Amino acid sequence: MATLVGKNIVLRALEPEDIDFLFSTENDMSFWEISGTQTPYSKYILQKYIRNSHQDIYEAKQYRFVICTTKNKPVGMIDLFDFNPQHKRVGVGILIKPNYQTKGYALEALEMIINYAFTYLNIHQIFTNITSNNLKSISLFEKLNFVKVGTKKDWIYSNNTFKDEILYQLIKNTNES
């Protein structure tokens, strides 16, 4: 898969040298709520994941991009998942490491992935799920015209509390084609 180049960031495939970044990110317990993770990952398992990450999105139904600065410093990841070419939809999830947040990386990465999905994957709609207390993500997705279409009540159980999860969609304007 080609590298996607923006003004301030690059979206690229996982590389073997990303192992330490991936290890620290996947094992950061503050992200486990959104990723559904319940146990730490070993470097061995993550190395196997990186080795298999070359699979085409049509084969794996998902693809993870590393979000890097133009100097190739990893700052986060953006995933396409539940890719369904028959129904022309795909999910998107984004994670920016805390020390790189509020620098515009998430907005630029999401804009790039929206363009990529609509243009190259011929997607009709992109969806995302956001916990109702994640105001930064809600603001980000709404800024890019994602529309709230439903709420899954008490969907996420974390820290002895149930949280609602909001479903957002961005449907391609068919008049643009």
N, C-alpha and C positions, 0 to 999 in steps of 0.2 A: 504494500500500500504506500502511496506517495506521501511525502511530508507535506503538510499544509503550512504555509508561511503567511503570517500576518504582519502587522506593523510592529508590535512589541513582543510577540510570542511566536513559537513554532509548535505545531501539534505533530508529534512523530510517534513511530512505533516503539514499543519496549525494546530495550537493548540489554545485553548481558551486564553491562556496566551500571544499569539501573538497580541492581539487586539491593544495595544498601538503602536507596531511596524507597524502593518498594517495601522492603522489610520494615523500615521505620514507619511508613505510612500504614501498611496493613496491620501492624501490631500496635498502633496508637489507639488505645481503648476509647478515646473521645470520638472516634469515627465509627465504632462498632455499631452504634444504634442505627445509623443510616445504611451500613453495609450488610447488616444481618449477621455479622461475625460474632461468634461466641467463644472461640479459642484462638490462641496465637498461631501464626503460621511460622514454620521453620524456613530457613534459607533454602534448604533442599527442595521443599515443596514449591517455593517461589521461583527457584531456578528452573524447575520443570515447567512451571507456568510460563515463564519467559520463553523457554525453548519451543513451546507449543503456540505461542502468541502470534505466530506467522499465519495462522489459519485465516482464510478469507472470511469476511463477514457473512457471505452467503452460505458457507459451510458451518461456521461456529455460531452464527446468529447473534454474535456480539463482537465488539472490538474496543480495545482500550488504547487511548492515545495518552502519551505523556505530554503535559503542558510545560514547555521550556521557555526560558527567556531567549532572546536572540543570541546569547552567549552560551546556549545549551545547558543552562542551569535548570534542573527540574523544580517546578513550583507546585505542581498538582497533576491531576489526571481527569480526563473526561471520557466517559464510557458510553458507547452505544450498546443497547441490550434488547433482548426480545425482538430482534429484527424479524419482521414478517413481510417478505416481498410480495406475497399473494395479496395481503390486505394493505400493503404500502404504508406500514407504520413501524416506528422504532422508538424505544425508550432512551432517555438520556439522563445521565447522572454526572455530577461534577464535584470535585473536591480540590480545594486549594489549601495548601499547608498554612496554618495560622499566621506565621511570620511573613507571608506573601499576600495576605488578604488585603482588600481595599486599595489595590494598585491597578485595578482595571483588567487583570488577567482573566478573571472568570467571565466578564462581559465579552471580551474579545474572543475567548475560546468558544463560548456558546454561540456567538454570531458566526464564527467560522464553521462550527459543526452543523448549525442549521443550514447554512449555504451548502455545505458538503452533502448533507442528507437529502435535501430537496433537489439539488442539481445532479449529483453523481449516483445516488442510490434510488432516485426517482420515487421518493417517499411522498405520501400525501399528508401524513401527520406525524408529529413527534409528541411524545408524552413524557411526563415526569411525575414523581411522587415526592411530596415534601411534607415533613412533619409541621403541624400548625404553629409550633413555636420557633421555627427556623425562619425568622423574619428577613434575614439577609438573602436567603435563597428565594423566598417568595418575592421580594423586591426585584431581584435579578431577573427571574423568569417573567414577571409581569412587565418589566421594562422592555422585554423583547416580545411582548404581545401574546404570551401564553395566557390562556383563559382558564380560570377555575371552573371545573365541570362537576366536581363532586367531592364529598368528604367521607372517608372511611373512619367511622367512629371507633375510638379505643383500639386502633389498629396496631400500634407499636407499644410494646411493654418494655420500659427501660427505667432503671433506678426506682423500682417499686411504684411506678406510675404508668398509667395508660395514656397514650397521646393519640390524637387524631392525625390522620394522614390525608393530605389534600392531593387530588388528582388534577393536574393541569395538562392542557393540550394546546398545541399550535398546529392549526390546520392550514395547509397551503391554499392561498387564494388562487383558485383555478382560472380566474380571469387574467392572471399575470402571464400565463403561458404563451 
